[in-house]
């Protein structure tokens, strides 16, 4: 089996949220010694949301059942936003509005994700249409131009 077959959107969500939680907790362990800012968990939340977005769009190119993949991908993105945002809130104690400009970072990542998914979906539709289309060879003309 190929990595593209195994990396379904639920698996991508689990990896993104798991890595986000790992880095947030690691940051929490070293908070006193490194004198980190309290917004650091929000940095990791936005980072792993961006990772999910990028890898999800790339893996969608190889999806065998595009409709199922895209439905799972959009639901997975919403779950990823909620889980990473919730973890960042619980670990940092700061809400999204209190953590600086992370609200806008999440909005930009969301809009970018939707735009890239739309582009990939359109590209995949064009390629599928082109592959199904029967291409006839051009009609040969005789020397008189008939």
C-alpha angles and dihedrals in degrees: 000000000000125000088240090061094049097045099079119165094262089054090048090051092050092050094046095047092042093051091043091053091046093053093043092052091045088052090049091053092054097038095110098042097045097036093226123185116255091240092068095101088056089055090055092045092054092042095055092042087056090048090052090050095050098044093042093055092046093048091048089069090070098042113132095201102038098182093053092045094050093047091051091044095055092045089046091052091053090048090048092051091049096044097044093042091048093048091048090051093048095047099040099034088222124116120226092258091049094050096072122246097350091109089064092043090056090048092050092048090049094050092045091050092051092047093049092046089051092050092049091046091051092047092049090049092051092048092048090049092049092050093050095045116099110234114210119202113246115267113259115237125209123235094269092062095249 
